[in-house]
Amino acid sequence: MKAPRRSVDAYLRSAKDFVRLAAHADRLAELQQIYVQVAPSFLAEASQVANYRSGKLHIHAANGATASKLRQMAPTLCGGFRASGAEVTELVVKVQAPQGAPQVQRSPRDAALSPGAAREIEALGSRLSEDSPLRRALRRLLEKSGHRD
């Protein structure tokens, strides 16, 4: 006769070494739920609870702007956690880009100009004085794009 199937969660909770780990994971999940409630939605969407130890809540932000705003709001957020029953005395914020974050696509420096755009730039340049810095810059642009010799 086969032994009854147990979920991985039940197995981990019964294993002596994993009980503390499971309790810590549960605590982090609770803190994440509180965080979503106390933080502004645009910040909560770009950050997450990473760890908690001795009253210090560690938050990972997806970018520097989010991290900066969270640091500014740390006293307010700590108060929100305490009001929800969590003993958070300090907020530690670090930038940690999420795994699998899309890489920023940079446009090529030598993007091609369409013939129409090149004509318009040339017409604009012809209306400017010979010693105009803008006229010189437009000529360089046309030369680099292969529309002018």
HELIX and SHEET records of a PDB file:
HELIX    1   1 VAL A    8  SER A   14  1                                   7    
HELIX    2   2 LYS A   16  PHE A   18  5                                   3    
HELIX    3   3 VAL A   19  VAL A   38  1                                  20    
HELIX    4   4 SER A   41  ALA A   44  1                                   4    
HELIX    5   5 GLY A   64  GLN A   72  1                                   9    
HELIX    6   6 ALA A   74  ALA A   83  1                                  10    
HELIX    7   7 PRO A  115  SER A  126  1                                  12    
HELIX    8   8 PRO A  133  LYS A  144  1                                  12    
SHEET    1   A 3 SER A  47  ARG A  53  0                                        
SHEET    2   A 3 LYS A  56  ALA A  61 -1                                        
SHEET    3   A 3 GLU A  90  VAL A  95  1                                        
END                                                                             
